[in-house]
């Protein structure tokens, strides 16, 4: 049992689900400032590689989100790239928590973008 907000637990679950649904390397979920959530797995098409965070944030923005409250990131490598942090900062500014999780949903670290 954790003392995390249930809404944070929800995006962690969504990130894990996005990753496992297509057996991807990464899954991400974001919660916008109105509470709506968006999730995605990473995508590689030939030489084009789009991270799960970039795609989840893009979905939020395309849906009209004005800001982001939190991000969850599930990855086999547990490695958060600076470019992923940069896209969160571009949309939400600084101090947005990014929950970096393993595939079991255990939070490895909380990074603030």
N, C-alpha and C positions, 0 to 999 in steps of 0.2 A: 504494500500500500504506500502510495506517495502522498505528499502534501501539495502536489501541483494542482493548479486550477483544472477543473474538469474540461474546460475548453482547450487547454494545452494538451491534455491527454487525448482529446478528440483529434487534434491535428497530427499528433504522433501516430495514432492508429491509422489515420488516412494516409500518411506518408509511407508507413509500412505496407499498407494495402496496395498502394500504387506501385511500389517496388515489386511486391510478390506476385501481383496479378499477371504481370508479363515477364517475370523472372529477370528483372532489370538490375543493373548495378546500383541504381539510385532511385529513391522515391522522395518526393517533397510535398508538403502541404502548407498553405498559407491561410491565415485568417485576416480578413480585411477589417477596417474600422467599424463596419456595421455588423460584424459577426459572421458574414458569409465565408465559406471555405472553398478552396480550390486545391486540387492535387494533380500530380503528374509523375510519370517516370521519365528517366532520361531517354533520349532518342538519338540514334546514330543512323544516318542515311549516307552511305558512301563515306566521303571525307567530312561531311557535316556532322558535328556533334553538338547537341543541345542538352544542357544539364537539366535535371529535374526542377531545380529552383528557378532557373530562367523560364522554363515552361509554365510552372505554377504561378509565378509572378505575372507572366504575360497573360495568362488566362484571367487573373484578377483585374489587371489593367484593362483588358479587352471587354470585361464585363462592367466597367465603370467604377471600379474601386478607386477611392480617393486617397487611400492609405493602407498600410499593413500594420497589424498589431503584433503578429508573431509568425514564425516559420518553424517547421519541423523538417528535418533532413535525415533520411535513413540511407545508409550506404555500407557496402561491404568493407570499404577502405576507411570509413570514418573521417575522410579528408574533405574539408570544406575549402573550395578554391576561392581565392580573392575575387575572381570575377563574379562568383555567386554572391559574395558579400556586397560587391559593388552594385549589383542590380537591386538588391534589397535597399541599400542606402539611397539609390536613385529614386526609388518610389516612396520610401518611408522615412528617409532621413536616418539619423543615428539612433542608437540604443534600442533597436528592435531585437528581442531575443530570438536566436536561432538554436533550437534544440537539436543537437547532433546525436543521432541514435544508432545503435547497432540493429541488426535485423530482428532481434527479439524485442525491440522497443525500449531497451535500457538506455537512458540518456548518458552519453559518454562525457559530454560537456555542453555548456550553454555559452554560446558566443554572442556578443552584442555587436550587431552591424553598425 
